Amino acid sequence: MAGANSSLADAALGFLTVHALRAIRLFDVDTMSNMAGGLVRKVGPLLPEHKIGRDNLTAAFPEKSPQEIEKILASVWDNLGRVGAEFAHIDRLWDYEEKRGEGRIMPSPEAEQIALRLRESGKPVIVFAAHLANWELAAVAAAKYGLEATVLYRRPNLKAVSQAVIDLRAGCMGTLIPTTIEAPMRMLEVLQGGGRVAMLVDQWYGTGVPVTFFGRPTRANPLIAWLARKVDCPIHGIRIVRHPGNRFQVRVTEAIEVVRDAKGRVDLQGTMQAVTSVIESWVREHPEQWLWVHRRWRDM
């Protein structure tokens, strides 16, 4: 009976989520983003994750006052609410070409130059991103720049929700690979064929390599460093910066300098530390736009 009740609850939750996404798509994205941001800004502090965020921010920025920490956290919740509403419109957010940079997507000449150079090279590329601003938009931006990539993603637990998410992403993000045991080899095959792969790398990974983030030890998924060891290709970072007025800007880094061991191979731990340090610099620039409410630091 317990199993049946759980299945019914999952089905109901899946039904509600799918129809909520459809309903949000009926309204203007800016209106829904503003409403969701305001709502989650009020509800977020009531959740247990708020304490996680406060503890994380206090440890990362010991020089900031409690009032400053709470102000950042309020904006973190606001951003999360906006990401949720914007996701229902993810295939509609990019308006750069038709609005000529005067719309939702702001001009980013340096990012465009790097992206076009990578596209024209025709060589394999590894791209990393972080949970900053609307992180889903990073994969859309890469595809719009002609850098359509194979993107690693975490499949939602509920089947109905998973399919709805895939349907929204599929038309604007390139090829999607779920995080399964076969995923590393599939990504390796893409690179060996001259393609591009991308993944988020800023969350705790229990079996990962040790790195330091904001002066605290944590673990990072070494997959992109392992791929770079197998296929000699550059690693670039891509991020989205949120600006007032529901506008976004794309930023792309030059290739990071990978760390090599005594045999000249890509060093997994050293390279992931280099990647993690880049992400830390991004978060320091816009702490209010990062996902502080998850457990990035845990007992090693």
MOVENZI-V659609 format. One record per residue. PHI is phi in whole degrees, 0 to 359 (NA if undefined). NEAR is the number of other ideal C-beta (glycine too) atoms within 8 Angstrom. Layout:
phi;near
PHI;NEAR
PHI;NEAR
//
This chain:
phi;near
NA;4
298;5
296;6
296;7
298;8
296;8
296;8
294;8
295;8
298;9
298;9
295;8
296;10
299;12
300;9
295;8
295;12
299;11
286;8
294;9
300;12
295;9
294;8
298;11
293;8
282;5
247;8
302;5
297;13
294;7
298;8
292;14
297;13
296;10
295;9
294;12
299;13
294;10
294;9
290;13
301;12
277;7
279;9
309;16
298;9
273;5
269;8
297;5
295;9
297;13
294;7
301;12
298;12
297;11
297;8
298;12
294;14
296;11
288;9
284;10
232;9
298;6
279;3
273;9
284;5
304;6
294;6
294;9
298;13
294;9
294;8
297;13
298;15
300;11
288;11
299;16
296;15
302;12
297;13
297;12
298;16
294;15
301;12
299;10
291;15
292;15
298;11
296;14
246;12
303;13
278;8
241;6
291;14
283;11
231;9
299;11
294;6
286;6
261;10
52;7
82;8
262;4
261;10
290;9
263;14
278;8
298;6
214;10
305;6
296;8
298;14
296;9
297;8
295;12
299;13
293;10
297;8
293;13
296;10
287;6
292;6
69;5
257;7
295;12
218;13
251;15
235;15
243;15
220;14
222;14
281;8
241;14
49;13
265;12
294;13
298;11
290;15
298;13
291;15
296;14
300;14
301;16
295;13
293;9
280;11
85;8
257;12
306;8
237;15
269;14
252;13
278;13
220;9
267;5
285;7
301;7
294;5
277;10
301;6
297;11
294;13
303;11
293;8
296;11
295;9
299;9
298;8
290;12
282;13
301;8
279;7
222;10
236;10
86;10
274;8
252;11
238;12
287;9
283;8
241;6
295;3
276;6
303;11
303;9
290;7
294;10
292;14
299;11
298;8
298;13
295;16
297;8
270;7
89;7
270;9
233;15
230;16
214;15
198;12
279;10
227;15
252;10
249;9
301;11
227;8
307;6
260;4
279;12
272;10
289;9
220;13
248;10
227;11
55;8
76;5
239;9
288;7
208;13
231;11
237;13
294;10
274;12
303;11
292;16
292;16
297;10
295;14
294;14
292;8
283;7
234;9
288;3
213;10
286;7
243;16
240;15
253;15
227;16
213;13
246;15
247;11
273;11
240;8
304;3
79;4
58;8
245;11
225;14
227;12
266;13
235;11
233;11
273;10
291;5
301;7
285;12
274;5
289;12
263;10
240;8
273;9
298;3
270;4
87;5
280;7
297;11
277;11
296;11
294;10
297;11
291;17
291;17
293;12
298;12
295;16
297;14
293;8
297;11
297;14
301;10
296;8
296;13
294;12
298;6
291;6
223;11
298;12
288;8
251;11
257;13
274;9
286;12
269;13
242;9
274;6
286;9
247;10
219;7
296;2
280;6
//
